[in-house]
Amino acid sequence: MRYHKLTVENFLVFIGEQEINIPGKDGVVVIYGRNGKGKTSLLNAFRWAWTGEVRKRSTRPLPLEDITNKIALADASGTPVRCRVRLEFEADGTQWDLTRSLIRKGDEYFTELTLRRDAVALSTSDAERKVTELMPREIEQFFLFDGELLDQYEKLLDDDGTAGSTLRDAIERILGLPILENAARDSSRVAEQAGALVAAAAKRDSTTKLLGQRLDTEQTRLRAFRQNYESEDEKAKSLEAESAQLDQQLAEQSGKLEIKARRDETRKRLKEAEGQHGAAKEEFESLLADSWRAVLVDPIEDRIEKDTKTLEDLEKHLDELRFATTLARHFKVMGTDTCPVCESRLNTNHRAALERHLESANSSELGATEDKAATLKASLKRMRESGRGHELRAKLKTVEDRYLNLQQKIEDYREDIDDFEDKLKGQDTALTELVQRSKNVSVLLQKAKSAWKVERERYEQAKQNVVKIEEKIRKTGAGQADPRVYGRKRTAEALSALYQQAIVIYRDQLKESIQEKATELFRNMRSETDYVKLVINKSYGLRILDRAGTSVKHRSAGYEHLVALSLLGGLQASSPISGPLVMDSPFGRLDDHHVDRVVANLDKLSSQVFLLVHERELPRETARGLLRGRMLAEFELSRGASAHETNIQELRSV
């Protein structure tokens, strides 16, 4: 396939009718445009012509009412406005003219599709069918490359993951595998139909009637199991596509989801802090019942210190009083002229002094002093026991600090939540529903895959049962169907097995071809000479091997880009369907050195390549120097009178 001309009219940012004429030979067309000037709109022009769909950068469809140029709508003053994309191209030696239009009349929109083959118009139904044949919707992404959506190619590296399954199926579609799969399925159904005739013949004969009935029942089960696993397979594919779309939407909302996650985490922390704050408040209030102890700590300590000193003095005085009492008792027993301590004779002066000293022992001072000391000891004991006020005061301080700290945290959390709520205003419910929908789809997908496996196993078991019953009927020699029925059945079964085997062989051959072509292209584009090979997995993901044969993990964004481009080139070279490659933002992740190497190898990606770039990605002189005779034409997208108006200007054509 080769493009000759693209015409856009009132499509997105392009007002009026504008054209891109392409020389009818292999090469590269470079279209320059600053950000926001219409590069992605041009990519969408090709997409809309082929599929009738226009996408946002996020891959989600753009509503039809947003496709027509806003200025054209504003200037229409109620008259009909036509939005149109026309693509003239050549395929298989035939000239094709494809036009898709959107016409607004009042508040209603009408779409039209026309396709001319060698200037002869096809009917609408034939046009739709032929467009689908020329560019199946499932594979357009391999011909309309958006460099900002490279992440989907990384998902192919997960052999068992569902994220890359939609892309994997699309790759097999472009490689033509569904043709063989459909042939295998149709052959199996022909065999089933022939088997039904075998059962009918057996039921007509009395000898084999019961066997025929059993065979008929088993064949009914066989068809039911086949229908079930086919249904579950279709359901799984639909869910995989939905899962991929939801993943993309979640990726777009990653910033909002992060804010939502932080908001939800802050809510959780707020709830915990409020619980702790309540507990701290209760503990603080319970401690307040004994808080008087904390207030009296200092006065009590002063009193304890004072009374302790008084008690020490009392006890010293008590010692003296007790000693005097003991001396007095001995003095009375031994006589007044004998010393009660050393039992020596006392003279008059000593006896008089001793009697004066012992007079105190005969008074009530000892008892009174002992009572006073006992009272003071009891008082000190009570005061020391109340001395836990120290611990209470420390605990009160700790609980109060925790209470105030939690109160501040609660205020901070509430402010943060208010800030998050402002950022999520109007989106919270939608985000929650999106996340939940993604989880639900994931669960349904796993159920569909499990159900497919169960139904497939039942189908295979039923097939074995059918074979056993048919063999029993054959051995009876009775109730046999027309020999041509058996021949048809054997042929259909053999064809089905042949197609199944062909699928395996063809898939392996294609993978080997893709791996070889992609590796050749990768080696031409890469700068790291230690990276020597690409190896393909069962999901068509490509891994980089170094010289030691080790898989390169955590490869850079730039090399991820190179691998994706290598896969595109490998698919174009290996697929029965090939065509022009339109590339938007093709060098976003690449450094200048790798940009040069990619540009130098563009002709190995596809026979006709359209580059939608800004000049910082690919300077004009650099492009001209690298492409030389392979550059077909240069165009520039320039701003018109407003932001909704872009003009296509041809710079030069070969």
Protein Blocks (a to p, Z undefined) as FASTA:
>chain_A
ZZfbdcdehiajbgcjddddddfbeddddddddehilmmmmmmmmmmmmnopacdfkopa
cdfklmpcfklmmmnnopacdddddddddeehiacddddddddehjaccddddddeehia
cdfklmmmmmmmmmgfklmmmmmccfklmmmmmmmmpmkbmklmmmmmmmmmmnommmmm
mmmmmmmmmmmmmmmmmmmmmmmpmklmmmmmmmmmmmmmmmmmmmmmmmmmmmmmmmmm
mmmmmmmmmmmmmmmmmmmmmmmmmmmmmmmmmmmmmmmmmmmmmmmmmmmmmmmmmmmm
mmmmmmmmmmmmmmmmmmmmmmmmmmmmmmmmnopkbcfklopacdfklmmmmmmmmmmm
mmmklmmmmmmmmmmmmmmmmmmmmmmmmmmmmmmmmmmmmmmmmmmmmmmmmmmmmmmm
mmmgoklmmmmmmmmmmmmmmmmmmmmmmmmmmmmmmmmmmmmmmmmmmmmmmmnopaia
cfklmmmmmmmmmmmmmmmmmmmmmmmmmmmmmmmmmmmmmmmmpmblmlmbdcddfkop
acdddfkopacehiafklmmmmmmmmmmmmmmmpmbdcddddehkllmpcfklmmmmmmm
mmmmpmbdcddddfklmgfklmmmmnmmmlmbdcdddddfbfkbccdddfbdZZ
